[in-house]
Structure formats: C-alpha cells, structure tokens
Amino acid sequence: MAYFFTYILECVDGKRHYGQTSNLLQRLAEHENGRVQFTASRRPLRLLWFHLCATRAEARKRERVLKNDRTRRKTIDAMIASFPKAALNAF
C-alpha cells in the first residue's frame, strides 16, 4: 500500500513551504539540492512537521488547508510545537 505525506519546511529566511509527496526522503533531498523553485534560494531548510496520509487526495487536501489564508498561523504553530521531535530526527 502506498502512503503519502503532507509536510512543512522552514526556510533560512523564516518563510514556510507546504507540500505533499509520496516519498518524503526523496522530496527533502530535492529541496536541499535546489531542485524546487520556491526553496532553491532559501536553503538550508528544516523539516518542521509531516503527516502520513492514506491517499494522495487526503495529502493534497491537507496541503491546501495549510496554504489557505484562513488557517491561522498560531494553529499551524501549535501543530508544529506538539509534533514529536524524535519523528523529525528520523529524517
């Protein structure tokens, strides 16, 4: 069964990048190697949060919610703060 991820990266300039992928390790490498336009000039990057989704549609929906201006920054900050740091160290 394939799984999909929604993720949040923090760029060196403080901006956040929200994305979704089926291979989180590969996508993080693409970001770090400058192959993603938004983050290419904003490296180094830091993975702040990710969520495992059962379908691509669910991952895309979560990404859209994060990118939506109505999702308050403090809500996203709370998600990041409550995320286990040990999970981030695995990547």
C-alpha positions as CSV (number, residue, x, y, z in Angstrom):
1,M,0.0,0.0,0.0
2,A,1.3,3.4,-0.9
3,Y,1.3,6.2,1.6
4,F,1.6,10.0,1.1
5,F,2.9,12.8,3.2
6,T,2.0,16.4,3.8
7,Y,4.9,18.4,5.2
8,I,6.1,21.8,6.3
9,L,9.6,23.1,5.8
10,E,11.1,26.2,7.3
11,C,13.5,28.2,5.1
12,V,16.5,30.1,6.2
13,D,14.6,33.4,5.7
14,G,11.8,32.2,8.0
15,K,9.3,31.5,5.3
16,R,7.5,28.2,5.3
17,H,6.9,25.8,2.4
18,Y,3.9,23.5,2.5
19,G,3.9,20.4,0.3
20,Q,2.8,16.8,-0.3
21,T,4.6,13.8,-1.7
22,S,4.7,10.1,-1.9
23,N,8.4,9.9,-1.0
24,L,9.3,12.2,1.8
25,L,13.1,11.4,1.8
26,Q,13.4,11.9,-1.9
27,R,11.4,15.2,-1.8
28,L,13.5,16.6,1.0
29,A,16.7,15.8,-1.0
30,E,15.2,17.6,-4.0
31,H,14.6,20.7,-1.8
32,E,18.1,20.5,-0.3
33,N,19.7,20.1,-3.8
34,G,17.9,23.2,-5.1
35,R,15.6,21.4,-7.5
36,V,12.4,23.1,-6.1
37,Q,12.0,26.6,-7.3
38,F,10.5,28.1,-4.1
39,T,13.1,26.7,-1.8
40,A,16.2,26.8,-4.1
41,S,17.4,30.2,-2.9
42,R,16.1,29.8,0.7
43,R,18.4,27.0,1.9
44,P,19.2,25.5,4.4
45,L,15.8,24.1,5.2
46,R,14.4,22.5,8.3
47,L,11.6,19.9,8.4
48,L,9.1,21.2,11.0
49,W,6.2,18.8,10.6
50,F,4.8,16.0,8.5
51,H,1.6,13.9,8.4
52,L,1.2,10.4,6.9
53,C,-1.9,10.2,4.7
54,A,-3.6,7.1,3.2
55,T,-4.4,8.6,-0.1
56,R,-2.9,11.3,-2.4
57,A,-6.3,13.1,-2.3
58,E,-6.1,13.4,1.5
59,A,-2.5,14.7,1.3
60,R,-3.4,17.3,-1.2
61,K,-6.4,18.4,0.9
62,R,-4.2,18.8,3.9
63,E,-1.7,20.8,1.9
64,R,-4.5,23.1,0.6
65,V,-5.8,23.6,4.2
66,L,-2.3,24.6,5.3
67,K,-1.8,27.0,2.4
68,N,-5.3,28.6,2.9
69,D,-5.0,32.1,4.3
70,R,-7.8,31.3,6.8
71,T,-5.7,28.7,8.5
72,R,-4.3,30.8,11.3
73,R,-0.5,30.9,11.9
74,K,-1.0,30.1,15.6
75,T,-2.9,27.0,14.7
76,I,-0.1,25.8,12.5
77,D,2.5,26.8,15.2
78,A,0.6,24.7,17.7
79,M,0.7,21.7,15.4
80,I,4.4,22.1,14.9
81,A,5.0,22.6,18.7
82,S,3.1,19.4,19.5
83,F,4.9,17.3,16.9
84,P,7.3,14.8,18.4
85,K,10.9,15.9,17.7
86,A,12.0,12.3,17.6
87,A,10.0,11.8,14.5
88,L,11.8,14.7,12.8
89,N,15.2,13.2,13.7
90,A,14.3,10.1,11.7
91,F,14.6,12.2,8.5
